[in-house]
Amino acid sequence: MRKGRSAMKVTYQYQFYPDTNQKLTLNHWLRICRYWYNRQLGDRFDWWERNRTAINACPLVASISAPREKPNYYSQKQQLPALKKDLVKVFHSGELLDFKQVDSTILQDVSKRVDKAFERFIVGDSKGGRSGKPRFKTEADYRTMTFSTANSDWIKLVRKNWFYIRLPKLGVIKVRRHRPIPDGFTVKQISVTRKADGWFAQIMLEDASVPQFISDKVTPNWDNSIGLDAVLHEDVYLATSSGEKLPSLKPLRKNQAKLDRISKKRNKRKRGCSARRKLAKKEARQHQKIARSRQDFHYKTAHKLVRSGAKFFFHEDLNLKGLTKRNKVKLSG
């Protein structure tokens, strides 16, 4: 085993319990961040449409206008001081938003998210793979805000089952301490996320003294290798080269009837009423339960395979895009 010096970063997730005023503030911050994200993305789409011409078409009547300078992270971030001087009016609803209420690092992180999403769309990643066209965020899509300048001084008090964090412009929040922060680690970043069952904080920790583990080279052979085949048939989820078949959990199928009952009740209620909102929250919690069951099943399955002692795992090369597409209809001749 060889060791190299490198900072170790981990992220722990904790559930926190804001009071009523803090909940209202966090929800209002999410509304402002969502508007700021969609506004920057719309500005980039406007630049994209004005500065490109299809290769098979050429304007014959209108002249080609001068190219507009490409908006970037820095140019869009520089708009924040002007937006904070007065209330910003939302065009389609007339809602007034006060950007001064939100911490500046959160708004700057929104600009960074827009920049990354748009660059993956027009440029691609380091391997040349391009993402799809970014979408405008709805209330259900935009749920996370990031304090990028967090540090260990933000943790004010630590008790047996709780600890308290002071967030800028929000105050002290009470956090459930279900796992301790390791000794020697410092806080580098804090993100808050609204989920169906409450608010959660993702705390990024770093320790520069932890050495990076670099394993020795091992040659695969029949004794230290396992082949994996995705069966996805009836009650079998995975088959190994040793003849073992792992059962499937199927959490969605087991909860489909309950989901259908909740969805039918929700669709019968009038849009905007309190009963429909309560049923929507109940449906969201049911979907969250299914997702967490699936995630826990995948983790335990992977843990079981790793505990078998194998060093190499050869999996089936599945065409996932092909599995999600239907075959073309064959026309009878």
N, C-alpha and C positions, 0 to 999 in steps of 0.2 A: 504494500500500500504506500502510495506517495501522497504527500501533502503540499498544498500551495496556499499562500496567503491571499485571502479574498474576503470581502465583507459578506456576511450572511444576512439575508433579508427574509422575514416571514410576516405573514398577515394573520392576525387573530380577529375573529368576529365575536362581538358581544351584543347582547340585547340591552338597550337602555330605555328608561322610562321618563320621558319629559312630562312636565305638568301641562295643564290646559293651554296656558299662554304660550309655552314653548312649542306645543304642537301647532297652534295657529301660526306662529312665526315660521316654523319649518315648512309648513304647507305653502305659506305665502312666498317664501324663498324659492321653493320648487317652481311656483308659477312664474316668478321673474326669470329664473334660470331657463325655463322652457321657452319663454318668449325670446330671450336673448339668444338661445341656440337656434331657434327657427329663423330669427331675423338675420343672423350671420349666414346661415345656410342658404336662405333665399337670396342674399346679396351675392353669394358665390355662384348660385345657379344663374343669376342674371348676367354675371360676367361670362359664364360658360356659354350661354346662348348668344350673346352679342359678339363674341370673339372667335366664332368658329363658323365654317361654311361647309356644307356637304360636298364631297368630292365629285358627286354626279350632278350637281346643280350649281348654277351661277346666277346671281341677281342681274336682270337685264334692264330693269327700270330704275330701281333705287341704287344709289351709289354705296359703296362699302365705306362705312364710317371708320374713323380712326380707332385703333384698338384701345380698349380700356385697360388700365393697369390692374394686374391681378391682385385681388385682396388676399392678404396673408394673416398670419397670427398677430403680427405686430401692428399692422395697419388697422385691424378690427379692434384690437385691444385698446388702441389709442382713442376710440370713440367713447370709452367709459366715462372719462371726466366730464364730457359734455352732457352725457345722459344723466349724470348724477346732479346736475344743476337744477333740474326741474322734473316734474312728474312726466312720465312717458305714457302717451295715450295709445291704447291698442286700437288699430284701425277698424276691425270688424265688430268689436263689442263695445268700444268706448271706455273700456276699463283703464284706470289710472294706476300705473306702477311706479313705485319709488325705489330706484336702484340704490339709494344711499343706505337702505336698511340692510342690504346684503353685504357680507364680508367681501372685500376686494379680491382675495385669493380665490374665492369660489367663482366669481365672475371671470377671472382670468383663466381658471381651469376649464370653464365652458368654452372659451375661445380655443383652447388647446384641443378639446374634444372635437370641435368642428373642423379644425385644421387637419387632424389625423384622419377623420372620416372622409373628408373630401380628397385628401392626397391619396388615400388607398383606392379611391374611385378613379382618378385620372392618371395616376402614376403607377400605383401598385406597391407591393412590398419588395423586400430585398431579393426574393426569388422570382419576381415578375408577375406574381399572381395579383389580379385586380379584384377588388370587392365590388358589390353591386352599388347602385345609385343610392346615396344616403336618403333617408326618409325624414320628413318633418315629424317631430316628437309630439305625441298626444299625452294626456295626463297620465295614462297608464304606462307609457313608455319611459318617461323621464322621472326617475325615482331616486337618483343618487347625487350628492353634492360632496365635494372634496376640499378639505382644508390642507393645502399643500405645504404650509409652513408650520405644521404642528411640531411640538417637541415634548420632552418628558416633563417640563414644568407645567404643562397643562393638566397633569394628574395631580389633584390637590390633596386627596385623602384616600387611603386604602384601608379597608376593613376586611373582616373574615370572608363575607360573601358579597361585598359591594365595594366599588370604588367610584370616586367622583371626579369628573372631568369638567374643566371650565372652557367653553367654546366662545370665540369672539362674537360679541353682539347677541349672544344667546344666554349666557350665564352657566351656572353649574348644573350638570345633568347627572342623574343617578344611573350607574351601570352595573348590571349583574356580573359578578366576578366568578364565572363558572370554571375558569382556568387561570392560574397566575401568570403574570408576565415574567419570563425567564430573567434571571440575574445577568447583568451585563448588557442587556438590550436597551436601546433608546428608541423613543418614538420619533418617527420620521414623517408620518402622514396619517391623517384621520379622514375617513369617508363615512357619511351617514346615509342610510338607505331606508326608505319606507316600503315595508312589505305588508302582506295581507294581515299578519298577526302582530304588527307593531313596528317599532323603529329599531334598527340595528346599526352598530358602529364597527367599521373595519379599520383596525389599527395596524399600520405597517411598522414593524420593528426591525432594527438593524444592530448588528454586533460586528465590529470590525476585527475583533480578536479571534473569531472562530475560523479555523483553517478550512480551506476548501478540500473536500474529499475527492481524490482522483484514484479510482480503482485500477488495479493491475489488469493487463490484458488476459482474457480467458478464451480459449479456443472451444467453440461449440462441438459437442459430440452427442451420441445417443443417450448418455447417462445424465447430462446436465441440461437437456433441451426438452421442451414440450411443444407440441403442435396444437393449435387451437382452431376450431371450425365453428362458425356461427350457424347453428341449426335453424333456430327460429321456426320450429314446427311443433304444433301441439303444446306439450308441457316441457319441452326440452329447449334450453336457452343456449347452451354451449357444450361442445364435445371435445375431449382432449385426445391426444394420440395414445394415451395409456388406456383408453376404453371407457373413461369416466364420462358420464353425462350429467351436467348440472341443470337443475330444474329452473324454469322461468317463473318470475314473480307475477307479471301481468297486472300491475296495480290499476291501470286505466280500465281494463275490462272488468275488474272486480268492483270498481266504483262507478261504472258507466250508468247504471240504473239510477243511482243516487244523484249523479250530476244531471241527468235528464229531468228528474223531478224538480230539482232546484231551478233549472233553466226554464222549464215550462211555467213555473210560478212567477219567475222574474219577468218573462215576456208578457204575462197577462197584466202586470201592473203598469200604471201610467208612467211615462217618462218624467223623471224629475221628482217623483214622490219619495217619501222616506221609506216606504215598504220596498220599493224597487231597489233603493240603495242598500238596504239591509240584506236583501237576497243576493245582490251583486257581491257584497262582502263575503257572504256565506259561500257563494260559488267560488270566489277567489281563494278562500281558505281550503276548500276541497281540492282545487287544482294544486295548491301548494303542498297539501298532504301527499298527493299522488307523486309530485315531482321529488319530494324529499324521500319518499319510499323507494322510488327508482334509483335515486342517487345513493341511498344507503345500501341497496341491493348490489349495485355495481361496485361500491367500495368493498363490501364484504366478499364478493366473488373474487375481485382482484387480490384481496388480502389472503384468501384461501390458496390461490394459485402461487403467490409469492412464498407463502409458508411451506410449500411443498419442497423447497430446496432447489428448484430449477434456476439456472442462471440465464437461459435464453428461452424466449417465447416466440414461436413462428406462427403468425396469424394469417388467416385467409385474406387475400387481396380482394376485398369486396368493391364493387362498383356502386357506391352509395347513391350517386345521381341516377343511375339506371334503375335502382330499386324504388325510387320515388316518382318515376315517370311511367306513364301507361304506353303500351305499344300502339303503333298506328293501326287503324282499322284496315283490315284487308278487304279490298273490294272484290266481289265475286265477278269472275270474267265470264 
